[in-house]
Amino acid sequence: MDVESAAIKATGIQDEEEENSPYPEVRAVVPNYDKELPANTIRAWFLGILLSVLGAAVNTVFGLRQPHISIGVMTAQLVAYVLGKAWARFVPSREHNTFGVKWNLNPGPFNVKEHTIIGVMAGVSFSTAYATDIILAQVVFYKQDFGMAFQILLVITTQSIGYGIAGLFRKFLVYPAAMLWPQALVGVSLMHAMHDDNEELDPTVFGGNMSRFKWFGIITIVSYLYYWIPGFLAQFLSICTFMTWIYPKNPVTNQLFGGTTGLGLLPVTFDWTTITGFTGSPLIPPWHAIANTLIGVVSFYIIGTAGLHFGGAWYAKFLPISDSSTYDNTGVRYNVSKVTTSQLTLDEAAYKTYSPLFLSTTFALTYGLSFATISSLVVYVWLNHRHEITRQFQSSKEEKPDVHMKMILKYPEAPVWWYIVLFALMLALSLVVVLAYPTEFAWWAFLFCIIFATVMALPCGIIQAITAQNISLNVITEFIMGYMQPGKPIALMMFKTYGYITVTQALHFTGDLKLGHYMKIPPRTMFTAQVVATTLACIVQVYTLNFALNNIEGICTIEQKQRFTCPGGRVFFSASVIWGLLGPQRMFSPGQTYSALLWFFPFGVALSLILHFAAKRLPKSPLKYAMAPVILGGGTNIPPASPMNYLTWGMVGFVFQWYIRTRHLRWWSRLNYITATALGTGLALSTLTIFVIFTLNRIDAPRWWGNTVIHTTMDVANTAVQAKVAPGDTFGPKEW
């Protein structure tokens, strides 16, 4: 009996024919057997907590810098692999007995399940908590400080309340085989590449005569070395917008062909950061998800934007075609200090005499598409997944589980009451944050926020589990709160965070549960590791943030020498003024400049209905892959992203996820996901090296044409505007 059969027998799976997942993406990277290895070890907990603390602290500081830089989870996984192997080799193996509990500092070889636990703990810790931007906006820009206790409770509750919701949706988002979670498959690929000592080689494909871990190492080194070229030595390769180099001062050319604040026509890049910086790796989502996103970007952000902008919509000739700033009626940045009182509320009289608020064409369009995405998402999930959801509610046990579900059943599941208790505790602490401090956040608005997040978590989760595309709710939460409690910027920031991040964290937690499902990690160990690491990381981040605010000279000012300008907190502050102070009623209500964008709500419903019934009428056509929420919401990182980022991402995605997958399936099955991981790892390490050696020491890149031409264009300078407002004149409505 071979190793695989023995392992399957050990899990109690002995079908006459070998069982496997019905999905090729899963079969490519997830073994259909389970090796019984210890996961809940002292080694895993020590290394997981150590890396969580270090990563949370370092990334909190790095997150205050412009441009933003961070240490990724993949880097933590590599460090954990080295430390784990060293621990297994050098730490003495000796069994101890404490109050009847037996434990050992060195339980044996460092294994893949321990490594997965460490990776999960790092994953929930390395991302800076969204609520830290509320703290920055309060303390730095609003000059309002509620104290350390408020800050810790705010960060912990916003990061953790979604975990309770995630537990309620395991039946729909984790257990079904159809919920693939492509990002989890990348993690599985990396883990098995590092720990597979008995891997079978496949010399029939390129790179198949070496282990996947060796392939990972080679691609990582190549990626690391190569990025020095577009990232430092020859930066013109990053965004090759040669038309703007030929006509650097022509606004229309820069608007059409620019890769920074333009539409990015004729997209050419040799920089992996340009391809993946706003969109993630194109080697991960399935081709149909990439195609849906490209359809939306081309239709709305290129054709639609060009038509609106050059057709004169929203006074476009006085404004950039694509950026994320706000403008007044003279074409300069909106000065919020002119319309606020000393209590940071709206000064109606000053607002009437100053200016309404204006946006670039893509920025306005993004708000409209965000509205359409929400309405289309509800309709799409109802039309396509209501029967599946109902069936899961009615009788999940009657359905035959797939091979991976069968194997994970031998481990005790984390009971539902664990999640209910966690949710109730976080809800109670959240009410303390909302009501015990002068936040002006009404209790009924907070409860509505949590209900909204709970309702949206399932449809957003289905989209993300199938396509790897995240549907963002930040704009719609701002929109809702701007109408519910106008004129309260602090309350708006909190509503936005509790509403948006609750869903994001719930799906992050769910994605990790699916990773544990694939890796056969005991669910109770996964739950405990995630909750402990998240709580610890929140405390570390709050203390680190306050340390930085008190010890970095000139922090959060534009003139800060090391560029610690707090871009996230600055954006949060601006958004709170726009949506909380001015409010959406002054932008989108009937009679206002952007009132037409409200028509995107019914447009999202109509598009979902049209695509659904068209696919029913033509079942063999590509329409069966059409997904309205992805078409509408896939490109909502524009701005600050540009269509060029998405177009180059889509080109690479076509090569790997369609051409190679259909023509060279053996190579794709063996090396696609590990290649994606290696490219990202090499890029992260190279970026960090350049930052530490050159950026922190204020050493500039070599000065030559290839590094200076990119700064000569109106595209990069964000000055590509068709018409300038004459001194003393204004544009826009005469009354507002």
C-alpha positions in Angstrom: 0.0 0.0 0.0 1.5 3.4 -1.0 1.8 6.4 1.3 -1.2 8.2 -0.1 -3.5 5.1 0.3 -2.3 4.6 3.8 -3.1 8.2 4.6 -6.5 8.0 3.2 -7.2 4.8 5.1 -6.1 6.6 8.3 -8.8 9.2 7.7 -11.4 6.6 7.3 -11.9 7.3 3.6 -11.8 4.0 1.7 -13.9 4.3 -1.4 -13.6 1.8 -4.2 -12.3 4.5 -6.4 -10.0 7.2 -5.2 -11.9 10.3 -4.1 -10.8 13.8 -5.0 -12.3 17.3 -5.4 -14.5 17.9 -8.4 -12.6 21.2 -9.1 -9.3 21.2 -10.9 -8.0 24.3 -9.0 -8.4 22.3 -5.8 -7.0 19.0 -7.2 -3.9 20.9 -8.4 -2.7 21.9 -4.9 -4.7 20.2 -2.2 -3.8 16.6 -1.4 -6.8 14.2 -1.0 -5.3 12.7 2.2 -4.6 13.9 5.7 -1.4 13.2 7.6 -2.0 13.3 11.3 0.5 15.9 12.5 0.5 18.0 15.7 -0.7 21.5 15.1 -1.4 22.9 18.5 2.2 23.0 19.8 4.2 25.4 22.0 6.5 25.9 19.0 3.7 27.0 16.8 2.3 29.4 19.4 5.6 30.9 20.3 6.7 31.6 16.7 3.1 32.7 15.8 2.9 35.2 18.7 6.5 36.4 18.1 6.0 37.1 14.4 2.5 38.6 15.1 3.9 41.2 17.5 6.9 42.1 15.3 4.8 42.3 12.2 2.0 44.4 13.8 4.5 46.9 15.2 6.7 47.3 12.0 3.7 47.5 9.6 2.0 50.1 11.9 5.0 52.4 11.5 5.4 51.7 7.8 1.7 52.4 7.3 2.3 56.0 8.4 4.6 56.6 5.5 4.0 57.8 1.9 4.4 55.8 -0.2 3.1 52.9 1.9 5.3 49.8 2.4 4.6 46.7 4.4 6.1 43.3 5.3 3.8 40.7 3.8 2.5 37.5 5.2 4.6 35.5 2.7 7.8 37.0 4.2 6.6 35.9 7.7 6.0 32.4 6.4 9.5 32.2 5.0 11.0 33.4 8.3 8.7 30.9 10.2 10.0 28.1 8.1 13.7 28.9 8.9 12.9 29.4 12.6 10.8 26.3 12.8 13.5 24.1 11.2 16.1 25.6 13.5 13.9 24.9 16.5 13.4 21.3 15.6 17.1 20.9 15.2 18.6 22.7 18.2 16.0 22.8 21.0 16.2 19.7 23.2 13.3 17.3 23.1 12.1 16.6 26.6 8.6 15.8 27.8 7.2 17.7 30.8 4.1 17.2 32.9 2.4 20.3 34.4 -0.7 19.6 36.4 -1.3 16.5 34.4 -0.8 18.2 31.1 2.0 16.7 29.0 4.0 19.0 26.8 7.3 19.2 24.9 9.2 22.2 23.7 10.3 20.2 20.7 7.5 17.8 19.5 9.6 16.6 16.5 10.1 17.8 12.9 8.6 21.2 12.1 5.5 20.3 10.1 3.1 21.9 7.7 0.2 22.2 10.1 2.3 24.1 12.6 3.5 26.3 9.8 -0.1 27.0 8.7 -1.1 28.0 12.2 1.8 30.5 12.3 0.9 31.8 8.9 -2.7 32.4 9.9 -1.6 34.2 13.1 0.7 36.4 11.0 -2.1 37.0 8.4 -4.5 38.6 11.0 -1.7 40.6 12.6 0.3 42.1 9.7 -2.6 44.1 8.2 -2.8 47.4 10.0 -6.2 47.7 11.6 -8.6 50.0 9.7 -9.6 51.8 12.9 -6.1 53.1 13.5 -7.0 55.7 10.8 -9.8 56.9 13.0 -7.3 57.4 15.8 -5.0 59.4 13.5 -7.9 61.5 12.2 -9.1 62.2 15.7 -5.8 62.9 17.4 -3.8 64.6 14.6 -6.4 66.4 12.5 -9.4 66.9 14.8 -7.1 67.4 17.9 -9.5 65.1 19.9 -8.2 62.3 22.1 -10.5 60.0 24.1 -7.6 58.1 25.6 -5.8 54.7 25.3 -8.7 52.6 26.6 -11.1 54.0 24.0 -8.5 53.4 21.2 -7.8 49.8 22.3 -11.5 48.9 22.6 -12.3 50.6 19.2 -9.6 48.7 17.4 -10.3 45.3 19.0 -14.1 45.5 18.5 -13.9 46.6 14.9 -11.4 43.9 14.1 -13.2 41.1 16.0 -16.9 41.5 15.8 -16.9 40.1 12.3 -15.4 36.9 13.5 -18.7 36.0 15.3 -20.6 36.6 12.0 -18.1 34.4 10.1 -18.9 31.4 12.3 -22.6 31.6 11.5 -21.9 31.4 7.7 -19.4 28.4 7.8 -22.2 26.2 6.4 -22.4 28.4 3.3 -18.9 29.7 2.7 -16.5 27.0 4.1 -18.1 23.6 3.9 -19.4 23.5 0.3 -16.8 22.4 -2.2 -18.0 25.0 -4.7 -16.7 27.8 -2.3 -13.1 27.5 -3.6 -11.4 30.6 -2.0 -8.6 30.9 -4.6 -6.4 32.9 -2.2 -6.5 30.0 0.3 -5.3 27.7 -2.6 -2.2 29.9 -2.9 -1.4 29.4 0.7 -1.9 25.7 0.4 0.4 25.6 -2.6 3.2 27.5 -0.7 2.9 25.3 2.4 3.1 22.0 0.6 5.9 23.3 -1.6 8.0 23.9 1.6 7.2 20.7 3.3 6.7 18.1 0.6 9.8 15.9 1.0 8.5 13.0 -1.2 7.3 15.1 -4.1 7.0 13.4 -7.5 8.8 15.2 -10.3 7.3 15.8 -13.7 10.1 16.2 -16.3 7.5 16.6 -19.1 6.9 20.2 -18.2 9.2 23.2 -17.9 10.6 23.3 -14.3 9.1 19.9 -13.5 12.4 18.2 -13.0 12.9 20.1 -9.7 10.9 20.3 -6.5 8.3 23.0 -6.2 10.2 24.5 -3.3 13.3 24.8 -5.4 11.2 26.4 -8.1 9.8 28.8 -5.5 13.3 29.7 -4.4 14.6 30.3 -8.0 11.6 32.5 -9.0 11.8 34.4 -5.7 15.5 35.2 -6.3 14.8 36.2 -10.0 11.9 38.4 -8.9 14.0 40.0 -6.2 16.9 40.8 -8.5 14.7 41.9 -11.4 12.7 44.5 -9.4 15.9 46.5 -8.9 15.6 47.5 -12.6 12.1 49.0 -12.8 12.0 49.9 -9.0 15.3 51.8 -8.8 17.7 51.8 -11.8 15.3 52.3 -14.7 12.0 53.5 -13.4 10.6 54.4 -16.8 10.0 50.6 -17.3 7.4 50.8 -14.5 4.8 52.7 -16.6 5.8 52.9 -20.3 3.4 55.6 -21.4 5.6 56.7 -24.3 2.9 58.9 -25.8 3.1 61.2 -22.7 6.9 61.3 -23.1 6.5 62.6 -26.6 3.8 65.1 -25.7 4.5 65.8 -22.0 2.5 69.1 -21.9 -0.5 68.1 -23.9 -3.4 67.6 -21.5 -5.6 65.5 -23.8 -2.7 63.1 -24.6 -1.9 62.8 -20.9 -5.5 62.2 -20.0 -5.9 59.4 -22.6 -2.5 57.7 -22.4 -1.3 58.5 -18.9 -0.8 55.6 -16.6 -1.0 57.5 -13.3 -3.9 60.0 -13.6 -5.0 59.1 -17.2 -6.9 56.3 -18.8 -3.8 54.2 -19.7 -4.5 53.5 -23.3 -1.7 51.5 -25.0 -0.7 49.9 -21.6 2.9 48.7 -21.4 4.8 47.8 -18.2 7.7 45.7 -17.1 7.0 46.2 -13.4 5.2 43.5 -11.3 4.1 46.2 -8.9 2.2 48.0 -11.6 0.4 44.8 -12.5 -0.4 43.7 -9.0 -0.2 46.8 -6.8 -4.0 47.5 -6.8 -5.4 44.3 -8.1 -3.4 41.4 -6.6 -1.8 38.7 -8.5 -3.4 37.8 -11.9 -2.3 34.2 -11.4 -4.9 33.7 -8.7 -8.5 34.6 -9.8 -10.1 32.3 -12.4 -10.2 33.7 -16.0 -13.9 34.3 -16.0 -13.5 36.7 -13.0 -10.6 38.5 -14.7 -12.7 38.8 -17.9 -15.7 40.2 -16.0 -13.4 42.8 -14.4 -11.9 43.8 -17.7 -15.3 44.2 -19.3 -16.3 46.6 -16.5 -13.0 48.6 -16.7 -13.1 48.9 -20.5 -16.9 49.7 -20.6 -17.0 52.2 -17.7 -13.6 53.5 -16.9 -12.3 53.9 -20.5 -15.3 54.2 -22.9 -17.7 55.6 -20.3 -15.2 58.0 -18.7 -14.0 59.3 -22.1 -17.5 60.0 -23.2 -18.5 61.7 -20.0 -15.2 63.7 -19.6 -14.8 64.9 -23.2 -18.6 65.4 -23.4 -18.4 68.0 -20.6 -20.2 66.2 -17.8 -19.7 67.5 -14.3 -17.7 70.5 -15.5 -15.0 68.0 -16.5 -12.8 70.4 -18.6 -11.8 72.2 -15.5 -10.9 69.0 -13.6 -8.5 66.0 -13.9 -9.9 62.9 -15.6 -8.8 60.5 -12.9 -7.6 61.2 -9.4 -8.9 60.9 -5.8 -8.6 64.5 -4.7 -11.5 67.0 -4.2 -11.7 70.4 -5.8 -13.5 73.7 -5.5 -15.1 75.9 -8.2 -11.7 77.5 -9.1 -10.1 74.1 -9.9 -7.8 73.9 -6.9 -7.9 71.5 -4.0 -10.9 71.9 -1.7 -10.0 73.8 1.5 -12.1 72.2 4.2 -10.9 74.7 6.8 -13.0 77.4 5.0 -16.3 75.6 5.8 -15.8 74.3 9.4 -16.4 75.9 12.7 -14.1 75.7 15.7 -16.3 72.7 16.9 -15.6 71.0 13.5 -19.2 71.2 12.3 -20.3 72.7 9.1 -20.4 76.5 8.8 -23.4 76.9 6.5 -22.8 80.5 5.7 -19.1 79.9 4.9 -20.1 76.9 2.7 -22.6 79.1 0.8 -19.9 81.7 0.1 -17.0 79.3 -0.7 -17.8 76.5 -3.1 -19.5 73.2 -3.7 -17.3 70.1 -4.0 -16.2 68.6 -7.3 -14.6 65.3 -8.2 -12.6 63.9 -11.1 -14.6 61.9 -13.7 -13.4 58.5 -12.6 -13.8 59.4 -8.9 -17.5 60.4 -9.5 -18.1 57.3 -11.7 -16.6 55.0 -9.0 -19.2 56.3 -6.5 -22.0 55.5 -9.0 -20.6 52.1 -9.7 -20.3 51.4 -6.0 -24.1 52.1 -5.7 -24.7 49.8 -8.7 -22.5 47.0 -7.2 -24.5 46.8 -4.0 -27.9 46.6 -5.8 -26.6 44.1 -8.4 -25.0 42.0 -5.6 -28.3 41.4 -3.8 -30.1 40.5 -7.1 -27.2 38.3 -8.3 -27.0 36.2 -5.2 -30.8 35.9 -5.1 -31.1 34.8 -8.7 -28.1 32.4 -8.7 -27.6 31.2 -5.1 -30.9 31.3 -3.3 -31.6 27.6 -3.8 -28.2 26.7 -2.6 -28.6 28.8 0.5 -32.1 27.5 1.2 -30.9 23.9 0.7 -28.0 24.5 3.2 -30.5 25.9 5.7 -32.9 23.0 5.3 -30.7 20.0 5.3 -27.0 20.3 5.1 -26.4 16.9 6.5 -28.3 15.1 3.8 -25.9 16.3 1.1 -22.8 14.2 0.4 -19.7 16.0 1.6 -16.6 16.2 -0.6 -13.4 14.4 0.3 -12.0 17.3 2.2 -15.1 17.8 4.2 -15.1 14.1 5.1 -11.5 14.3 6.4 -12.0 17.4 8.5 -15.0 15.9 10.3 -12.7 13.7 12.4 -11.6 16.9 14.2 -14.0 18.5 16.7 -15.6 21.5 15.2 -15.6 24.9 17.0 -19.2 25.0 18.4 -21.5 27.7 17.2 -21.8 29.0 20.8 -18.1 30.0 20.7 -18.9 32.4 17.9 -22.1 33.6 19.5 -20.3 34.4 22.8 -17.5 36.2 20.9 -20.1 38.2 18.9 -22.1 39.1 22.0 -18.9 40.2 23.9 -17.7 42.4 21.0 -21.2 43.8 20.5 -21.3 44.8 24.2 -17.8 46.3 24.1 -18.7 48.2 20.9 -21.7 49.8 22.6 -19.3 50.9 25.4 -17.1 52.5 22.8 -20.1 54.2 21.1 -22.0 55.4 24.2 -19.4 55.9 26.9 -17.5 58.5 24.9 -18.7 61.6 23.1 -18.7 60.1 19.7 -22.2 61.4 18.7 -22.8 57.9 17.2 -26.4 57.0 18.0 -27.0 53.5 19.4 -29.7 52.8 16.8 -27.3 53.8 14.0 -24.7 51.4 15.4 -27.1 48.5 15.6 -28.3 49.2 12.0 -24.7 49.2 11.0 -24.1 45.7 12.4 -27.3 44.4 10.9 -26.3 45.8 7.5 -22.8 44.1 7.8 -24.4 40.8 8.8 -26.8 40.9 5.8 -24.0 41.8 3.3 -21.4 39.3 4.6 -23.0 36.3 2.9 -23.5 37.7 -0.7 -20.0 39.3 -0.6 -18.5 36.1 0.7 -20.0 34.0 -2.1 -18.5 36.4 -4.7 -15.1 36.4 -3.0 -15.1 32.6 -2.5 -15.8 32.0 -6.1 -13.9 34.8 -7.9 -11.3 36.1 -5.4 -12.8 39.5 -6.0 -13.6 41.6 -2.9 -16.7 43.8 -3.1 -15.9 46.9 -1.1 -18.7 48.4 1.1 -16.8 51.5 2.3 -18.5 54.0 -0.1 -22.1 52.7 0.6 -21.5 52.8 4.3 -20.4 56.5 4.0 -23.5 57.2 1.8 -25.9 55.6 4.3 -24.4 57.3 7.4 -24.2 60.6 5.6 -28.0 60.6 5.4 -28.7 59.0 8.7 -26.7 61.3 10.9 -25.5 64.3 8.9 -22.9 66.7 10.3 -21.2 64.2 12.6 -17.8 63.3 11.1 -16.6 61.1 14.0 -19.8 59.1 14.0 -19.4 58.7 10.2 -15.9 57.3 10.5 -17.0 54.8 13.2 -20.1 53.7 11.1 -17.9 53.3 8.1 -15.4 51.2 10.0 -17.9 49.0 11.8 -20.0 48.5 8.7 -17.2 47.9 6.2 -14.5 46.2 8.2 -16.9 43.9 10.0 -17.7 42.3 6.6 -14.0 42.4 5.6 -12.8 40.7 8.8 -15.6 38.2 8.6 -14.5 37.1 5.2 -10.9 37.2 6.1 -11.7 34.9 9.0 -13.8 32.7 6.7 -11.0 32.5 4.2 -8.6 31.3 6.9 -11.1 28.7 8.0 -11.2 27.5 4.4 -7.4 27.4 4.4 -7.6 25.3 7.6 -10.2 23.1 5.9 -7.8 22.4 3.0 -4.9 21.9 5.4 -6.9 19.7 7.8 -6.1 22.0 10.8 -8.4 21.2 13.8 -11.1 23.9 13.7 -10.8 24.7 17.4 -7.1 25.4 17.1 -7.8 27.7 14.1 -10.4 29.6 16.0 -8.2 30.1 19.1 -5.1 31.1 17.0 -7.1 33.7 15.0 -8.8 35.3 18.0 -5.6 35.4 20.2 -3.4 36.8 17.4 -6.0 39.4 16.4 -6.4 40.7 20.0 -2.7 40.8 20.7 -2.0 42.6 17.3 -4.7 45.3 18.1 -3.0 46.1 21.4 0.4 46.2 19.8 -0.7 48.4 17.0 -2.4 51.0 19.3 0.7 51.2 21.5 3.0 51.5 18.5 0.9 54.1 16.9 0.9 56.3 20.0 4.7 55.8 20.4 5.2 57.0 16.8 2.9 60.0 17.3 4.9 61.0 20.4 8.4 60.3 19.2 8.6 61.0 15.4 9.3 64.7 14.9 6.8 66.4 12.5 4.7 63.2 12.0 1.6 63.5 9.9 2.8 66.8 8.3 3.4 67.2 4.6 6.9 68.4 5.3 8.0 65.4 7.5 11.6 64.6 6.5 11.2 60.8 6.4 7.8 61.0 4.7 5.8 59.9 7.6 2.8 62.0 6.4 0.0 59.6 7.5 -1.7 59.3 4.1 -4.4 56.8 5.5 -5.4 59.1 8.3 -5.4 62.1 6.0 -7.8 60.4 3.6 -10.0 59.3 6.5 -10.1 62.8 7.7 -11.1 64.2 4.3 -13.7 61.5 3.8 -15.2 62.3 7.2 -15.5 66.0 6.2 -17.0 65.2 2.8 -19.5 62.6 3.8 -20.0 63.4 7.5 -19.6 67.2 7.5 -21.0 68.2 4.1 -23.0 65.0 3.7 -24.2 63.2 0.6 -27.3 65.3 0.4 -25.2 68.2 -0.8 -23.7 66.0 -3.5 -26.2 63.4 -4.7 -29.6 64.6 -3.7 -31.9 65.9 -6.5 -30.6 69.2 -7.9 -27.0 68.6 -6.8 -24.1 68.2 -9.2 -23.8 64.4 -8.9 -27.5 63.5 -8.4 -27.5 61.5 -11.6 -25.3 58.9 -9.9 -28.3 57.7 -7.9 -29.6 56.1 -11.1 -26.8 53.6 -10.7 -28.9 51.8 -8.0 -31.6 50.7 -10.5 -29.0 50.2 -13.2 -27.2 47.6 -11.0 -30.5 45.7 -10.6 -31.3 45.9 -14.3 -27.9 44.6 -15.4 -28.1 41.6 -13.1 -31.5 40.7 -14.5 -30.5 41.2 -18.1 -27.4 39.1 -17.8 -29.2 36.4 -15.8 -32.0 35.9 -18.3 -29.8 36.3 -21.3 -27.6 33.4 -20.0 -30.8 31.3 -19.4 -31.8 32.0 -23.1 -28.3 31.2 -24.4 -27.0 28.6 -22.0 -24.0 27.6 -24.1 -22.7 31.1 -24.6 -20.0 32.9 -22.5 -22.9 34.8 -20.8 -23.1 31.9 -18.3 -19.9 33.3 -16.8 -21.1 36.9 -16.6 -21.3 38.3 -13.1 -22.8 41.8 -12.8 -21.3 42.6 -9.3 -17.8 41.9 -10.6 -18.4 43.8 -13.9 -19.6 46.8 -11.9 -17.3 46.6 -8.8 -14.2 44.9 -10.1 -12.5 48.2 -10.9 -13.4 50.3 -7.9 -9.8 50.8 -6.9 -9.8 53.5 -9.7 -8.7 56.0 -8.6 -6.0 55.9 -7.2 -5.4 53.0 -9.5 -5.6 53.7 -13.2 -7.1 51.5 -16.0 -3.6 50.7 -17.0 -3.1 48.7 -13.8 -6.2 46.6 -14.6 -5.4 46.2 -18.4 -1.9 44.9 -17.8 -3.2 42.7 -14.9 -5.8 41.3 -17.3 -3.2 40.6 -20.0 -1.0 38.5 -17.7 -4.2 36.8 -16.3 -5.2 35.8 -19.8 -1.8 34.2 -20.4 -1.7 32.2 -17.2 -5.4 31.6 -16.4 -6.6 30.9 -19.9 -3.8 30.1 -22.4 -1.5 28.2 -20.1 -4.3 26.6 -18.1 -6.0 25.3 -21.3 -2.9 24.5 -23.3 -0.4 23.4 -20.6 -2.6 22.1 -17.8 0.1 19.9 -16.3 2.5 22.9 -15.8 -0.4 25.1 -14.5 -1.5 22.4 -12.1 2.0 22.0 -10.7 3.5 25.5 -10.7 1.0 28.3 -11.3 0.1 29.1 -7.7 3.7 28.6 -6.4 4.9 31.0 -9.2 2.4 33.6 -8.0 3.6 33.3 -4.5 7.3 33.5 -5.5 6.8 36.6 -7.6 5.1 38.4 -4.8 7.7 37.2 -2.2 10.7 38.4 -4.3 9.0 41.7 -5.0 8.2 42.3 -1.3 11.8 41.5 -0.2 13.3 43.7 -3.0 11.0 46.6 -2.1 11.9 46.3 1.6 15.6 46.2 0.8 15.5 49.3 -1.4 13.4 51.1 1.3 15.9 50.3 4.1 19.1 50.9 2.2 18.1 53.9 0.1 14.8 55.5 1.0 15.4 55.7 4.8 18.8 57.2 4.1 17.4 59.6 1.6 19.6 58.3 -1.2 18.0 59.1 -4.6 17.9 56.7 -7.6 20.5 57.4 -10.3 19.8 60.5 -12.3 19.5 59.8 -16.0 16.8 60.0 -18.7 15.2 56.7 -17.7 14.6 58.0 -14.1 13.7 61.6 -14.9 11.4 61.4 -18.0 8.6 60.0 -15.9 8.4 63.2 -13.8 8.2 65.5 -16.8 4.6 64.7 -17.8 1.3 66.2 -16.8 0.1 62.7 -16.1 2.5 62.2 -13.2 2.3 65.8 -12.0 -1.5 65.5 -12.0 -1.9 68.8 -14.0 -3.6 67.4 -17.1 -6.6 69.7 -17.2 -8.2 71.0 -20.4 -9.1 74.4 -19.2 -7.8 76.7 -16.5 -10.2 79.0 -14.5 -9.3 82.6 -15.1 -8.3 84.6 -12.0 -11.5 85.8 -10.2 -13.7 83.4 -12.1 -15.4 80.2 -11.0 -17.2 77.3 -12.7 -20.2 75.3 -11.6 -23.6 76.3 -10.3 -24.2 79.8 -9.1 -26.2 78.7 -6.0 -25.7 75.6 -3.9 
